[in-house]
Amino acid sequence: MIPPGVALVAVLVWNVSQWRSISSQEEQSRVLRTRIESARSPRKPGDPTAADGSRSSKIKIPAGNEAIDWKNLSARMAEMQESGGVGDMRAMVELQKRLSGMSAEELIAALDAISALGLEPGVRNLMEEMLVEPLIGRDPELALATFADRIQNDEDGVGWQLSAALGAWAKKDPAAAGAWFDRQIAAGLFESKSLDGQSQRRMEFEAALVGVLLTSDGVAAGQRIAALPEDQRREALEQIPFSELTAAGQKAYAELVRGLVPQDERAGSFTHIISELIPEGGYAKVEAFLDGIQASPEERAVSAREAANSQLEKIAGERAVTRDDVEAMREWLNRQAPGTVDRVTGEALADAAQDGGEFSFSDASKLAVEYHRSSGNDDVLVAFLESYAARSNLEEALPLADRIADPKRREKILRKFQ
């Protein structure tokens, strides 16, 4: 989920789903320039125009305590939405600051003013989305009361932000927030419309509430997860930002996985946990977590495997993986999950090479062959050749199969290549 502050700018500037796909500031600037160019239209008499002749949707942010002209602002937003223009980023940031400084009463008054304008539904929704995040910051209970009807009916607009309101309320008064949520569940607000009977919106709200309870009331957190159908517990837990939990919260989370997630899904839960920890602090962060929860050998094995794969993939996204990187990984693996080092080495090298970045399949192959030779263990090459990367590079992969000493394992790999 996009952080609320980022979400506001994203909503004002461009379509949220498109904004999420942009990963760098450089790419943002390129795309925004393109959109601005495409929004240009021939000048007509009386049209507001920029200096270069393009239509202007410039937003003016009043200074000091001067009232915002909501009618004018909505007109500018409507123009940008219609033309694909993006407006003035600096003005957008100033508007965000202005809205964030408003009281709950001022924000409600602004919503009433917008409602009275009789705007087209899409523009009205856009305007309301600007105000819901600062309202959540000021009074999350009021935000939920004001927009409760949007939870089911506006999933891509105001509705998707409201689980954050429940979480913010729970930090102040977990009992009241939980009671409100349970009343809405009983009233059918979170009933599923999908064939599998699962309400994605309820999963988001449960995650927001349980994420707070994990650090304040582990028993209550467990009761909420236990009340969910067994096949929905893992998903609800995985929507909690694990890396943001305290050490105590992470330990409580792990206990819920152990006690409430179906046994055949627990490995996947631990894989999810590690995928969040690796970007935060690498092997050290993972090791601290595993030690903190007194992980079992099985939990360490699945966690170490995910950590190794994620770390090499992370490196490969920035530069070529080196022998030193692999040595560091193997040394750490040997402490965490002895007996898995060679197989995980093959898997991790293959996964790191599959995206076609700075680390090529050819480079990965050389390292796989080197570790196969030095270890004398076919596990390295077998795991490497069982990968998607190998199937995508058959011409290079096929000769490597001849290096597998065990004829049965070699034949099995060759059959997979056919």
Stockholm file with secondary structure:
# STOCKHOLM 1.0

chainA/1-418         MIPPGVALVAVLVWNVSQWRSISSQEEQSRVLRTRIESARSPRKPGDPTAADGSRSSKIKIPAGNEAIDWKNLSARMAEMQESGGVGDMRAMVELQKRLSGMSAEELIAALDAISALGLEPGVRNLMEEMLVEPLIGRDPELALATFADRIQNDEDGVGWQLSAALGAWAKKDPAAAGAWFDRQIAAGLFESKSLDGQSQRRMEFEAALVGVLLTSDGVAAGQRIAALPEDQRREALEQIPFSELTAAGQKAYAELVRGLVPQDERAGSFTHIISELIPEGGYAKVEAFLDGIQASPEERAVSAREAANSQLEKIAGERAVTRDDVEAMREWLNRQAPGTVDRVTGEALADAAQDGGEFSFSDASKLAVEYHRSSGNDDVLVAFLESYAARSNLEEALPLADRIADPKRREKILRKFQ
#=GR chainA/1-418 SS CCCHHHHHHHHHHSCHHHHHTCCSHHHHHHHHHHHHHHTCCCCCTTCCBCTTSSBCCCCCCCCTTCCCCHHHHHHHHHHHHHHTCCCCHHHHHHHHHHHHTSCHHHHHHHHHHHHTTTCCHHHHHHHHHHHHHHHHHHCHHHHHHHHTTHHHHCTTTTGGGHHHHHHHHHHHCHHHHHHHHHHHHHTTTTCCCSTTCCCHHHHHHHHHHHHHHHHHCHHHHHHHHHTSCHHHHHHHHHTSCGGGSCHHHHHHHHHHHHHHSCGGGHHHHHHHHHHHHHHHHHHHHHHHHHHHTTCCHHHHHHHHHHHHHHHHHHHHTTSCCCHHHHHHHHHHHHHHSTTCHHHHHHHHHHHHHTTCSSSCHHHHHHHHHHHHHHHCCTHHHHHHHTSHHHHHTHHHHHHHHTTCSCHHHHHHHHHHHC
#=GC SS_cons         CCCHHHHHHHHHHSCHHHHHTCCSHHHHHHHHHHHHHHTCCCCCTTCCBCTTSSBCCCCCCCCTTCCCCHHHHHHHHHHHHHHTCCCCHHHHHHHHHHHHTSCHHHHHHHHHHHHTTTCCHHHHHHHHHHHHHHHHHHCHHHHHHHHTTHHHHCTTTTGGGHHHHHHHHHHHCHHHHHHHHHHHHHTTTTCCCSTTCCCHHHHHHHHHHHHHHHHHCHHHHHHHHHTSCHHHHHHHHHTSCGGGSCHHHHHHHHHHHHHHSCGGGHHHHHHHHHHHHHHHHHHHHHHHHHHHTTCCHHHHHHHHHHHHHHHHHHHHTTSCCCHHHHHHHHHHHHHHSTTCHHHHHHHHHHHHHTTCSSSCHHHHHHHHHHHHHHHCCTHHHHHHHTSHHHHHTHHHHHHHHTTCSCHHHHHHHHHHHC
//
